[in-house]
Amino acid sequence: MLKNFTWGHGIVVALGSFMIFILSLIWYFTSTWKNSELITDNYYEEELAYQNVIDAKNKAINLKELPVYQQNESGISVTFPSEINNSNSKFRIDLHRAEDQKLDIIREMELDQRNSIFIPAKVLAKGNYVLRVMWKKDNEEYQLDYDLIW
């Protein structure tokens, strides 16, 4: 059998093997794609206003006392300093999940009696999140971002 195997046969076998390899890679990667979505539908408009986000982050970082982030098995809490409270501030959280927009949590919130925002574990799914904590105090906007793994 190998007597009739020429270099032409070898080229055909090599090209066929290469084509099968490439097609199997295409099949594998397309079958394992996750649902990837944009965070917002108004991407370009929000990109133009991104300087406001940068300013809000810089204002938050320059505060005398920063909010304290904690994560445990019961959930996520962000505790604010006493000078930031419900009477002088409005709060919003954006909890974004990159691979599935259905798991995002976006809410206007108020602080509890411990001067904190709490996100219970029952509303979170395992995976990576970006938590954006935004608040407005005295017409000044502030924002802190936390990357977290639940």
Phi, psi and omega per residue, in radians:
M1 nan -0.747 -3.127
L2 -1.234 -0.294 3.103
K3 -1.155 -0.570 -3.116
N4 -1.547 -0.015 -3.115
F5 -1.498 1.959 -3.097
T6 -1.865 3.081 3.127
W7 -1.129 -0.487 3.072
G8 -1.115 -0.730 3.065
H9 -1.098 -0.684 3.135
G10 -1.079 -0.723 3.121
I11 -1.128 -0.734 3.136
V12 -1.119 -0.747 3.119
V13 -1.132 -0.746 3.134
A14 -1.119 -0.816 3.118
L15 -1.129 -0.711 3.098
G16 -1.099 -0.757 3.107
S17 -1.103 -0.732 3.137
F18 -1.118 -0.743 3.134
M19 -1.124 -0.714 3.098
I20 -1.119 -0.709 3.114
F21 -1.080 -0.843 -3.128
I22 -1.113 -0.777 3.131
L23 -1.122 -0.630 3.098
S24 -1.205 -0.630 3.061
L25 -1.125 -0.754 3.104
I26 -1.057 -0.813 3.118
W27 -1.067 -0.776 -3.104
Y28 -1.094 -0.865 -3.075
F29 -1.220 -0.614 3.100
T30 -1.290 -0.475 3.125
S31 -1.383 -0.320 -3.136
T32 -1.834 0.151 3.101
W33 -1.087 2.431 3.021
K34 -1.720 2.867 3.136
N35 -1.278 1.918 -3.114
S36 -1.885 2.148 -3.063
E37 -2.281 2.713 3.027
L38 -1.242 2.625 3.117
I39 -1.199 -0.567 -3.109
T40 -2.411 2.688 3.077
D41 -1.430 -0.412 -3.129
N42 -1.748 0.937 -3.017
Y43 -1.014 -0.841 -3.025
Y44 -1.232 -0.675 3.109
E45 -1.126 -0.741 3.141
E46 -1.232 -0.538 3.103
E47 -1.138 -0.635 3.121
L48 -1.170 -0.514 -3.137
A49 -1.675 0.289 -3.052
Y50 -1.198 -0.358 3.095
Q51 -1.054 -0.563 3.085
N52 -1.114 -0.661 3.105
V53 -1.162 -0.748 3.112
I54 -1.060 -0.773 3.122
D55 -1.101 -0.725 3.141
A56 -1.118 -0.699 3.110
K57 -1.159 -0.729 3.127
N58 -1.126 -0.695 3.091
K59 -1.098 -0.723 -3.135
A60 -1.151 -0.731 -3.124
I61 -1.148 -0.541 -3.096
N62 -1.514 0.104 3.073
L63 -1.175 2.655 3.105
K64 -1.104 -0.712 -3.121
E65 -2.290 2.123 -3.114
L66 -1.515 2.652 2.974
P67 -1.056 2.586 -3.085
V68 -1.821 2.187 3.140
Y69 -1.680 2.321 3.070
Q70 -2.396 2.489 3.104
Q71 -2.310 2.258 3.043
N72 -2.520 -3.034 -3.038
E73 -1.166 -0.338 3.133
S74 -1.503 -0.341 3.118
G75 2.689 -2.801 -3.097
I76 -2.092 2.358 3.072
S77 -2.309 2.534 3.050
V78 -2.175 1.988 -3.100
T79 -1.754 2.222 -3.082
F80 -1.673 2.676 3.039
P81 -1.097 2.794 -3.039
S82 -1.129 -0.463 -3.137
E83 -1.302 -0.192 3.053
I84 -1.882 1.998 -3.085
N85 -2.547 -3.135 -3.082
N86 -1.139 -0.484 -3.079
S87 -1.305 -0.453 -3.096
N88 -2.079 0.089 -3.067
S89 -2.506 2.713 2.999
K90 -2.071 2.440 -3.011
F91 -2.125 2.572 3.072
R92 -2.552 2.452 3.037
I93 -2.089 2.475 2.995
D94 -2.176 1.970 3.120
L95 -1.922 1.808 -3.016
H96 -1.793 2.399 3.061
R97 -1.994 2.014 -2.989
A98 -1.085 -0.662 -3.013
E99 -1.570 -0.169 3.139
D100 -2.657 1.897 -3.092
Q101 -1.137 -0.409 -3.134
K102 -1.180 -0.347 -3.132
L103 -1.616 0.015 3.110
D104 -1.195 2.578 3.062
I105 -2.216 2.070 3.120
I106 -2.260 2.024 -3.049
R107 -2.545 2.520 2.881
E108 -1.441 2.359 -3.066
M109 -2.369 2.886 2.981
E110 -2.096 2.710 3.127
L111 -1.309 2.587 3.079
D112 -1.500 -2.989 -3.084
Q113 -1.138 -0.340 3.093
R114 -1.609 0.180 -3.132
N115 1.095 0.743 -3.101
S116 -2.437 2.844 3.023
I117 -1.848 2.328 -3.115
F118 -2.159 2.298 3.057
I119 -1.991 1.947 -3.070
P120 -1.231 2.676 -3.104
A121 -1.128 -0.466 -3.075
K122 -1.165 -0.348 3.127
V123 -1.644 -0.024 -3.093
L124 -1.840 2.486 3.038
A125 -1.900 2.686 -3.138
K126 -1.067 2.385 3.116
G127 2.536 -2.985 -3.109
N128 -1.634 2.393 3.117
Y129 -2.290 2.777 2.899
V130 -2.080 2.075 3.130
L131 -1.746 2.083 3.070
R132 -1.909 2.057 3.092
V133 -1.838 2.073 -3.109
M134 -2.140 2.449 3.047
W135 -2.551 2.730 -3.123
K136 -2.184 2.108 -3.136
K137 -2.294 2.210 3.130
D138 0.934 0.790 -3.132
N139 1.045 0.323 3.040
E140 -1.931 2.321 3.140
E141 -1.699 2.452 -3.140
Y142 -2.270 2.625 3.105
Q143 -2.655 2.379 2.999
L144 -2.204 2.443 3.115
D145 -2.020 2.424 3.094
Y146 -2.261 2.249 2.983
D147 -1.574 2.239 -3.091
L148 -2.433 2.705 3.065
I149 -2.069 2.094 3.137
W150 -1.705 nan nan
